[in-house]
Amino acid sequence: MLTVLWDNDGVLVDTEGMYFQACKKVLGSIGIDLTLDQFKDISLRRGESTFVLAADQGVDADTVSRLRIERDRLYAELLESRCPVIDGVEEVLLSLHGRVRMGVVTSARRQHFEAAHAKSNVIQYMDFVLTKEDYTDTKPHPEPYLTAMERHGLRPDQCIVVEDSERGLAAATSAGVDCVIVLSEWTRGGDFTKAVAVVEDITGVPKEVLRRASPD
């Protein structure tokens, strides 16, 4: 049975705007005006922390650590304030449930993942969830997907990844797994030439998944 490995942020839940807001606020407290273009490049394309901007300006490590804690607190509050599940997600998961295995492989912290899904019905469809605490290196490093496959006895040809960003695509392809990209306002315009398919929204995923599914 095929296993679908879902990214979380930007694919299942609409959290990128809240994360940007939290990063922008804490960086602004030390005089750094984080722009949307900088956020997209640093966080979504390169998979790095926006706190590199602070380090580049000579901000000491202790201050960066304090700012990171504050950013995480603000982000958790935003996630808990509303249910950010993307339109169509539950219908797609329901349509695939029982026909394929499914798991979430995210670079998000466990606390943020749980906050995002505190009011959602997404987790009930998943066979497993891996978060940032499960790996040493996060996306675009392949470790998240390699870890998921190792833990659950899967080969790359038994899986398909659903991502929305260049860093996620890089992680999947480096792990040897085919990747379907779901376009979003945050990542549209990225280089997705290595994806096996690019769809406009999540409702296009089942067609791409099921045509690759095959019995054991």
N, C-alpha and C positions, 0 to 999 in steps of 0.2 A: 504493500500500500504506500502510495506517495505521502510524504510528509511536507506540509507547508510551514515554512519558518517565517513568521511575521515580524517585521520591525514594528515598533510601537508608535513613537512620536512622529506625527505627520502621516501615518498610515492608518492606525486605528483610532488615535485621539489627536485632536487639534490643539496641540500644546506649544507649538513653536513660538506663537505670538506672546504667550505668557512667559516663556523662558527668556525671550528677547527683552521683555519688559523688566523682568527681575535683574538681568545682567546690566541693562542700560541704567537702571536706578542706582545700583551699587557702584558702578564705575563712575557715574555722574557725581557721586559723593566725594570723589577724589579728583574731580575736574576733567574726567575723560568722557567725551561725548560719543558714545558708541552709535555708529550709524547702522542702518538696516543693511546696507551693502557690506559693511565690515562683518556684521553678524553672519550673514549668509556665507561669506567667503571663509571666515575662520571656523565657525561652528558647523555649518552644514556641508560645506565642500571639503574642507581640510580635516574636520573632526578634532579640532584643537579647542582649548579653552580661550574665551575672550579675555581672560586675565593676562594673556601674553601682552596685551596693550599696556597693562599696568607695569609688567616686568620691563617692557621696552623703555618705559619712562623712569626706570630706576626705583620703583616702589619695592620696598623690602618684602621678604617672604612672609614675615609675621603679619604684615598688613594685608597681603594677598590672602593669607589663610583666614583672617578675620572676615574679609570681604566675601570670600567663598561661602563661609558659614551663613552670613547674612543673606547672600543670594539664594542659597538653598532654602532658608526659612521663608523668604518672600515667595519663592516659586511654589513651595508646598502650600502656602496660604492661598495662592491663586488657584492651584489645582483643586483644593478642597472647596473653593467657593462655587464651583459649578461643574457639571458633568460634560467634559469636552469630547465625547465620542463623535466621530465624523459620521455625517449622514450616510446611510446605506451599509454601515459596517455590520450591524447585527443581522441584517437580512442576508448579507454575503456569507457570514460565518454560519448561519443557520442552513444555508443552501449547501454548504460544503461539509457540515458536520455529519460524521458517520461514513462519508465517502472518501475522506483523506484524514490522515493524522494532522494535528496542528499544534504548534508551539510558538511562543513569543521569545524572540532573541533581541534584547534591547541593551543599549548602553546607558539607559536611565538607571538611577539609583533605585533600590527596592522601595524606599519610602515614597519616592515620587511616583513610581509605577502604581503602588497601592493607592495613593491619594487620587491619581487620575482615574482609577477604576473603582473607587469606593461606591459610586452610584451607577456603575455600568453593569451590563450583563455579559461582558466580553469573556471574562476568565472562565466561565462555565463551559465554553466551547474548546478550551485549550487543554492539551494533554500535559503540557509542562510550560514553565516560564523561567527564563534565565535573565538576570539583571546584571548590572555593573559589578556587583560584588562576586559574581561567579567567574570573573576573569581578571588577569593582570593587565592585559592590553585591550582597549575597546576599539570600536570601528574608527578608522578604516582598516585596522589590523584584522586578519582573518580569525583570530582566536575565539571570538564569540561563536561563530558558526562551527568552527572545528570542535569547540567544547560541547556544543549541542549535539553534534553528530557522535562524538565519542561517548558521551553519557548515555545516549539512547540507541547505540548500536546501529547507526545509520551510515550509509555510503553517500557520497555526493550525488550519485545518479538516482538515489531514492528520495531526493529532496528538491524543493524549489523555494527560493527566497522571494519575499515581497518587500520591496524597499521604496523609498521616495527620494533618496539623496545620493550624491556622488560618493560620499564616504561609505554609505551602506552598500552600494553597488561594488565598490572596491573590495570591501570585506567579503562579500559573497563570492565574487569571481576569484579572489585570491585563495578562497577555501575550496574552489573547484565546483561551486554550486551555481546552476542557472538562476538568473534573477529577473523578475518582472518589476518594472518601475511604474509606480503610480504617481502621476504628475500632481504637483500642488503649487500654490502661489509662492511658496517659499523656495522651491527647487526647480521650477519650470525654467528652461533655458540652460540647464546643466548638460554636461556631456554624458549621455547615456548610450553611447554606441555599443558598449559591451553587454547591454541588457538583451535578453532573448525576446522581450516584448516591452512596449511602453504603452500604458493605457491612460486615458484622460481622468478617470476616477476609479474608485474601488469596485464599482459595479462591473468593470471590465475584467476583474481578476478571475472569477470562476471559469470563464471560457478558456483562459490561458492555462489555468491549473488543471482542469478536467481533461483537456486534450493531451496533457502530458501524463495523466494518471494511468496506471496499469495495475492489474492484480498482481499479488505476490507470486 
